[in-house]
Amino acid sequence: MKRRALAGLLAIGMAASLAACGGSKQTSTTAAASSTAETKAAASSEAASTAAATEAASSQAESQAAKKDYEPVTVRVAYMPNMGSAASLFVGIDQGYFAEYGITVEPAEFQGGPAEITAMASGDIDISQIGHGAHALCIEGQAKIFQMDTTTSLADEVVANKAHGIEKAEDLKGKTIAVASGTSSEIILHQVLAKAGLTDKDVNLVEMAVDGMTTAMVANQIDACATWSPNTVTLKNALGDNYLSLGSNKDFLDQAIFPSSYITTDKYASEHKDVLVRFAAALDKAHDYRAAHTEETAKALAKKLDAPEDTMLASIKEGDWETITQVAGDMDAIKKIYETQQNVFIANGRIKDKVDTNNYVMYDVMKDGYDLYSQNK
């Protein structure tokens, strides 16, 4: 796989803390010899072709046999209903990548990373896909990261209703803002408030699920919300000229990086490391497909999630789908991303003390998964 350095992406993240021959007329003897030679050459070519075909068939049979050697396993996987969270999972299911490694996926929809981690702790879920915000819980020891899904999300946004007297971030003072604590969008909200010289004490924060925010905004029950795609698309269509974006991931890439990941519990990781490696390998294949067929992926995902196709298509620019395919297998680059991410949490006070990323990121699973993927691509 072609890899490029993450110089640009990591540089902005680190600022916070990839002949034909002619001749005379042949005699009959020469012609006969030539004919015989041609016959032998043809026979040799046919034999070589047959041998190559036999070798290819044998190789394919061996590959298929190797795939059948994987012990079948069913894995319960949590996702959120948006392009950034669900795309790689459903690509892996639909394209048969998980099946290649003997994995049957039972997907389960959630509204946020913290709820997914709670479900894993209770034993209802085996694996979850989380956005940037929930990584703080992994740093605190509540879950293990075993595969990166995107190097940085671009989907989070603070949205305000201009009809409520808001023209700029400073106008949020005294306003009611909906937020889902522990999510990526909460991080962006804090960035927006800080840039405007405001803190949580200057606004009225209301805890709300992300789908509830959309309803509340349209019903004029709140002034602003910290949300993410595709809810941002829905709000833009509903609010029209009154839709105001006060900040998104894109506005803070000089200060932070926002990766998403697949995670599991310590218990599942210790008991099923081989499953995680196979799952990671399937995701590597899914990442390649997602980057090469982004619009096709969005359309298929809209059907899976029972969402408007145009809404999902409008979300395809809200994630970095390519960089993960370029750094896959490069553990130094991936480690830099997680270290930079942790610096974001430390800078905003979410995490107090620096933690060695090896304590919560399973780099060995990522590397083994990439090696397994490389053997079968």
N, C-alpha and C positions, 0 to 999 in steps of 0.2 A: 504494500500500500504506500502510496506517495505521501510523504510527510513534509510539512513546512514548519519553520520555527514560529513560535507564538510571540515573537518579539513585540509586534505592535500591541496585541491584546494584553500581554503581561506587563508591558511597560506602563500602560495607563492604569492597570490595576495596582502595580507596585508603587505608583505615585502616592497612594494613600498610605501607607505605613512607614503559523507556522506554515557466338560468331559463326555466323554461318560460314561454311567452307565451300569454295568453288573447286572444280577440277575438270579433267578431260573425260571423254565418254568412257563408261565402264565396259569391260569385257563381260561376257556371260558368266565367267568364273567369278569375277569380282562382284557382279550383281548377285550371284547366288550366295556368295559369302556374306555380302551385305544383308541379304534377306534373312539368312540364318542368324546373323548377329542381332538383327532387329527382333526376330522371333524370340531369341534368348533373352534380350533386354526386356521385351514385353512380359515374358514369363517371369523374369526376375522382379520386374516392377509389380506384377500382379501378386507375386508371392510376398513381396515386401508390404504391399497394401493389406494383404490378408493377415500378415503377421501383426501389422500395426493395429488393424481392427480388432484382432484377437487380444492384443495387449491392452487396448483401450477398454474392451469389454471386461477383461479380467480386472483391470484397475477399477472400473466402475462397480463391478461386483464386490471387489474388496472394500471399496468405499461404503457401499450399501451395507455390507456385512458389518463393517466397523460401526456404522450408525445403529444397527440393530443390537449391538453389544451394550448400548447405554441402558441402564436400568430405568424402566418407565417410572415417572414420578409426576404427580399433580401438584401444582403450586398455586396458592391463592395470592393474587397480586392486586394491590390497591393502586388506583390512579385517580386523577382529577379530570373532569370533562373539558379538557382544552387541548389545543394542538401541542403545546409545550410538554404536557404531562403524559398524554395518551398516545401520541403518534408512534413512537418507537415500539411500544407494547403491542399495539394492534397491527402494525406492519409485521412484527415478528410472528404474530398469530396467523395473519392472513397469508403471508408468504411461506409459511411452513418452517420458519427458521427454528422456532422452539421445538417443533416436532422432530427436526433433524437430530436433535440432541436428546430425544426421548422425554421431552417436557410437555405436559399438558397444562395450559394456563387457564385458571378460573379468575377472570377479571372482576373487580369489585369497585364501584364508584364511590369516591369520597369528595368532600368539599375543601379539604385542607390537609397539609402535612402533619400537624400535631394530632389530629384525629386518627390519621393512619397509624402513627406511632403508638397511640393508645390501643388501637385494634391489634397491632402486632404484639404488644405486651400482654394482652389478654388471650392470645393464641388464636384469634379469629382470622388473622392475616399472616402470611409468611414473608412477603416482600412488598415494599412500597416504593413508589416514585415520588420524590419530594422536590419542591422548589427551594430557592436559596434560604428563606427564613427558617425553615425547620432544621437546617443543618446545625443550628445552634444547639438543638437537643442532642444531636449526634456528638458534638464536641463535649457536651455535658455527660456523655456516656449512656444515653438512652437507646442508641441504635448504632449499627455499624454500616458504613458506606462500602459497597463492593463494586460499584460501576458508575462511572460518570455518564450522564445522559446528554447534557449540553454544556459547553464551556461557559456560556453566559446567556441568561434569559433577557429578552427585550420586551416582555409582555406586561410587566407591572406598571401601574400608572395611578396617579392621584387625579381624580376627576371632580370638577366642581360645576355647579349650576349657576351660570352667569345671571340668571333671573333673580338670584338670591343676593344680589349686590356684591358679587365676587368678580373682580377683574384681574387680580394677581394674587400670589401666595400670601402676601401680607394681609389681604382681606379675609383670611381664614380666622383671624383672631375673633374669639367669641362664637364661632360657627360650630355647628354639629357635624362631626365627621365620623362615618362608619369605618370600622377597621376590624380585620380578623387577626387577632394577636398571634404572633409566631410565624406569620406568613411572609413571603417575599415582599408583598405590597406594603406591609407595615414598615419594612426597612426603608422603602422609597418615601413613605409618608414622613418618617423622621428626617430624612435628607431634605425634603421639601420645606418642612417647618424650620429646620436649622438654617437653611439658606435664607429664609425670610426673617430670621431673628426671633423665631417663636419656639416654644416648647409645648409639651403635652398639656401643661397647666394653663396655657393661653387659649386652648380650644376645648370643646366638649366632645370627647371621644366616646363612641357608642360601639360596644362589641356586637358584631353581626356577621352571619355567614355570608359568603360572597354572593350567592344567588339572592339573598334577602336584600342586599345593598342595591342591586339593580332595581328591584321592585320599589324600594323606598325612595330612590332617586327619582324615578319616573312619577311617583305619587307625590313628590314635593315634600316628603317627610323628613328629609335630611338635606344638608347644604352641599356636602361633598363626601367622597368615599375613596378608600385606597383599595383598588381592585386589580383585575388582570383580564387578559383576553380569554374567551371571546366576549366577556361582559362589557369590555370597553367598546367593542363594535356595536353591541346592542344599545348601549347608552348613547353613543354618537348618533345612531339612527333615531332614537326616541327623543333626545333633547334638541337635535338640530343645531340651530345657531346659538343655543344656550349652552352647548357642550364646551367645556373649557378644560384643557389638559394643563395641569400645574407642574408636571414633572413625571418622568419615566426613567427606566433603567438607562436609556440612551443618554440622558442628561448628566449622569453621574459616573460614566465609564472612566473618567479621569481620576475618580476617587475609589471606585469599587468594581468588583467583578461578581457575577451572580450565577454560579453554576447550579445545575440540577443533577440529581443522582438517584440511583436505586439503592435501597437500604434494607437491612434485615436486623433481627435481634442477635445478641451474643449467643443465645442458645441455639437458634437455627443455624447460625454460622459455624458453630463448633460441631454440630451434628450432620450438616449437609454441605460441607465445603465443595464437594464435587458437583453438586447441583448448582451452586452459585457460579462456579467456573463455566459450566455449560450454559447457564442463563446469560452470563456476561458475553460469551462467544456469540450467542444468538443475537444479542443486542448490538454487537459490533457489525453484524450483517445488516441488521435493521437500520442502523445509523447510515450505512452506505446507501441503502435503498431510499431512506427518507431524504437524504441530501440530493440524490439524483432524480427523484420523482416527487418533489414537494407538493405540487398542485394535485397530482394524482392521489397522494397520501391524504391531503386535506379533504378531497371529495369523498374518499372512502371512509374517512373518520367521521364526516358529517352524518353519513348513513348509520354508522355504528352508534353514534351518540344521539341520534335523532335530533340533530341540529341543522339549521338552515345552511345549505351549501355555501351561499355567498358570504355568510358570517364566518365560516371556517376558512374560506379562501382569503378573506380579509385579514386573517391572523397569521398568514405564512411568513410575513416579514418580522414577526415579533419573537423570533428566536434565531440563534446562530446555529444553523443545521450542519454547516460544513466543517468548522474547526475541529469538532470532536473526531471526525473521520481522519483528520490530518495528524492529530496527536495521539491517536489510539496506539497503545504499546509503548509510548514514550513516557515512562514513569517520572522522569525528571520534570517534564513540562506539566504533567498532571499534578504532581506534588506542589509545584509552584502555584497552581491555580487554587488548590485547597488552602495553602498557606496564606495567599493573598486574601482569600475569602474570610479566613479567620481574623485577619487584621481589620476587616470591615466591622466585624462583631465587636472587636476590642475597642475600635475607635468610637463606636456609638454606645459603648457601655453595656452591650448585651452579654458579652463574655468578659469576665474580670481579668483572668490570668491566661497567659499563653499556654496552649496544650500541644504536645507533639502530635502531628497529624497521624503518625503511625499508630497512635492509640485508638483511633476511630475510623481510619481509612484502610481497607484491605487491599493494599497495592499488589500483594501477591496474587489475589484472585483476579484482579484486572489484567495483570501480566499473563497469568496462565490462561485466562479466557481469550486474550488476544492471540496467544500462541496456538491455541486450539482452533480459533477462527481462521488463522493464517494457513493452517494445514488443510482446511476444507473449502477455502474460497476459490 
